[in-house]
Amino acid sequence: MDYTFVIPVLISFVLSVIMGPIVIPILRKMKMKQTERVEGVESHLQKAGTPTMGGVMILASIVITSLFYVKDYPKIIPILFVTLGFGLIGFLDDYLKVVMKRSDGLYPKQKFALQIVVTAVFAYYLVNVTNTPLTLLIPFSGGKYWNIGWLAIPLLFVAVIGTVNGVNFTDGLDGLASSVTVLVATFFTVVAVGTKSGIEPVTCAVVGALMGFLLFNVYPASVFMGDTGSLALGGFVASTAYMLQMPIFIIIVGLIYLVEVASVMIQVTYFKKTGGKRIFKMAPIHHHFELCGWSETRIVAVFSIITAILCLIALLAL
């Protein structure tokens, strides 16, 4: 067996580790610091002042590593584009919030419009340049694909933008989004290597970048990824799934993302319908568990174990 796929993991990891002591002080000096909601979890108020926008470390590690492979592995280009595209949207959002002190960052309509543009370019490239079919691999079907015709395009927009925002909601505790996504990226790496899909350098780069970033992001975090990191990672997960014709598998390996989004939607809907009552103590759901007395490290461990088990189930579903 060829083990050269390990090399981009190591390159990206080393880059991420080297960048930490350089980037974090710069972010601190530039006052790229986290602000916490007063009505949020009380223990999070002490996080105010921790540098955010650390996602630039993740993005830089992924991009630099991938540049070594892009000539021989052209299929990584659309994944890089989506990861970078959503990362830049997140960077702009973070910059407006943290530096320009505009509490909402990008307005929802602006953010949504930019997400539509990035997704549309990806859809065009996927269909017209890479000639990747939009048929969907069905889990536990023995390798059968589902052709849903013209519905594949609207589904792509829902899947990509939904996944991006799911990862964004998951990024609320030290090391949570990083830990869950490094496992999802490892799953995609196993599939990419096993199927010789030609995208393994970028999936490996994400694994390495996140392992390096986690050294600075585990509790108590010395840096947060911000929307720069979480939107980029969401873009990576969705675009990789589509390059492998496996968007249905996001529901399995990315179940945590789905639950996080669903908890917010349920909470908001119930709150409006009942005139102020809540189902959860707080949403997204990781904050509910915090208010139930769970420590951050316990929540991260449990969510990571669940994701690891789901990734193993997804391998059986191939």
N, C-alpha and C positions, 0 to 999 in steps of 0.2 A: 504493500500500500504506500502511496505517495503522501508523505507528511509535510510537504512544503507549504501547505495551507496554514501551518502554524506560524510561519514567518510574518505575515501581515498582522497577526494577533500581537506578536512580540514587538514589532515596530511601533504599532499604534499605542500599545501599553507604555512603552518607554517614552514616547513623545508626550503622552498624557501626564506621566509622572514628572518629567522634566518641566513641563509647562506650569504645573501646580505652584511651585515656589516663586515662579516669575509672574504669572498672571494674577494670582490672588492678591499680592500686595498692590499691583497696579489698579485692580478693581477697587480695592480699599481706598487707595489714594484718590481715585477719580470719583469717590463717593457713590459707587454702584452698589448701594446697600439695600437690603431687604427692609420693607416696612410691613408691620403686622396690624391686622384689624383689631381694634379695641374690643369688639364683641366676639372675637374668636376664642380659641383655646388659650386659657390664661398662661400656660407654660410656654406658649409660643412667643409671648411678648419679649422674653429674653433673647430671642433670635433676631430681633430688630437690630440692624447694624451689621449683620453677617453679609459679606459680599454676595451679590447675585450676578447673573449673566455669566456664570461659570461654564455655561453651555458652549462658549467660544473655545474652551479647551477641548471639548468633545469633538466639535465640528472641525477644528484645525487638525486634530490627530487623524480623524477619518479622511479628510481631504488630502493631506500630505501623504498618508500611507497609500491611498487609492491612486494617486498620481504615478506611483511606481508601476502600477499594473494596468492603467487605463488603455494603453496601446494594445496589449495582448488580450485584454478582457473588456471589449467595448460595451458589453451588456451591463456593466456597472454604471454607465453614464446616466441613464434615466433615474436610477436609485440615488446617485449623487446629486442630480439636479433637484429632485423632490426634497431630499434631506437638507440641502443647502437653501432651497427656496423657502421652505417652511421655517428653517432656522433664521433666515433673514427677516421674515415676518415677525418672529418671536423677538429678535434683536431690536427691531424698530419699536415693538410694543414695550419691551423692557426699558429701552432708552427714554421713551416718552414718560413712562411711569417714574423711573428712578432718577434720571438726570433732569428732565424737563418738569418734573413734579406734577405731571398730568395724571391724576389718580387712576383714571380708567385706561390709560395708555391709548392704543388705537381704539377708535369707536367701533362697536360691534359690526356695523355695516362695512367699515373700511377693512377690518380684519377678514370678514367673510368674503368680500370681493377679491382680496388678494389671494385667499385660499382657493377660490374658484379659478382664478387665473393660473396658479401653479398646477392645480389638478388638471385643468384643460390642456395645458402644454404637455403634461405627462401622458394624458390619454391619447393625444395626437401622436406623440413620439412612440408610444407603446404599440399602437395599431399600424402606423404608417412607416416607421423606421425599423423597429425591432421585429415587426411582423409576429408579435406574440399574440396567440389567440386569446379571446376573452372568455373562452369556455372555462368552467370552474371544476377543479378536481373535487369529487364528492368524498368526504371522509367515510371510511369503512365500506367502500364500494368495490374494493379490489382494483382501483385504478380507473374507474369510469369518470367521464367528464360530462358536465351539464351545460348544454347550450341554451341560453335564455334569450337569444336574439338581441333585438334592439334594447331590451331592458338592461343589458350589460353595461351600457354607458352611464345611465342614471345611477345604477348600483355602484359603479366605480366612484362616482362623486360622493355618494353617501358613505361608502366604505372608507375612502381616503380621509375625508374631512371628519367623519365620525371617529376614526382611529386617532387622528391627530389631537382632537379635543379630549379623547379618552385618556391619552398619555398625559396631557396637560392637567387634567383633573387629578390624576394619580400622583402628580408631583406636589405633595403637600407635607411630606415628612422626610426627615433626613435619610437619604439613601433608598427611599421607596421606589420611585420611578426608575432609578439606576439599576437596582437589584432585580426588579421584575423584568426590565427590558434586556438586561444582559443575558437572562435565561431565554427570552424569546429570540434574541439574536443568535444564541448558541443553537437553538432548535433549527433556525433557518440555515445556519452554517452546516449542520449535519445533513440537512436535506440538499443544500446546494452542492456540497462535496459529493454526496452519494449519487446525485443525478447528473453530475458534471455539467451543471447549468451555466457555468461561466460567470457567476456573480459572487463566488465565494470570497474574493479579496475584500469586497466592501463589507460583507457580513462579518468577516474575521476582524476587519478594522474597527467595526463598531464594538465587538466583544472586547478587544484590547483597550479601546478608548474608555469604555465604561468601567472596566476593571481598574484602570489607572485613576479615573475620576472618583471612583468609590473610596479610594484611600483618603480623599479630602472631603467626601460627602457623607460618610457614615456618621452616626450620632457620636458626639456632638459635631455637626458639620462646620467646616471652616469656609465652605463656599456652597452656594446653591446653583443649580443649572439654569434657573429662570425659564421664561418662555422660550428663550434662545435655544436651550437644550431640549425642553419637553416637546415643542412643536417639531423640531428637527427629528427627534427620535420617533414621533408618531408618523412623520412622513416616511422615515426609513422602514418602519414595520409594514405600513400599507403598500408602499411601492415594491418592497421585496416580495411580499405575498403575491402581488399581481405578476411580477416577473416569473414567479414559480407557478402561476395559475392556481394559487392557493388562498384566495381571499376568504373562503368559508372557514379556513383553519384559524383565522384571526379570532373567531368566536371561541375557539378552544384555547389556544395558547395565550390569547389576550383577554381572557374572561375577566380578569381584574379590571382592565380598562373599561370594559362594558358595564360591570357592576358599579364602578365609580360614576360613570355618566348616568346610568339608570337611577342611582340613588339621588342625584341632584334633580333629575327630571321628576321623579316621584315626589320628592320633598317640596319642590316649587309648586307642582300641580295640586298636591294635597293642601298646602298652605293657602293657596288662592281659593280652593273650593270650600274649605272649612272656616275661612275667615281668620286665619292665624294659627291653626293647630299644626303640629309637626309629627311626622312618623318617626324620624330619626332625631336624636339629640342635636346633631349637626350634620350637614352634608358638605362635601363628599363623604362617603361612608367611613373612611379611615379616621375622620374626626369624631364620628359617632363612637367608635371603639375607644378612642382616647378618653372621651368624656365618660365612658363606662369603666374607666380605670386601667385600661391597658397601657403599657409603656410604648413609646415609639419603636424601640428595638423589637418588642414582641410583635407588634403589628407588621413591621417590615419582615420579620422572620416568618410569620404565618403566611402572609401574602406571597412571599418568595417560595415557600414550600408548596403552596397550592399551585403556583405557576410551574414549578419544576415537575410536579405530578401531572399537570395538564399537558406539558410538553412531551412527557413520556407517553401519555394516552394518544396525543396527536401523531407520534411516531408509529404507534400501532394502527392508527387510522389511515396511514398512507396506502 
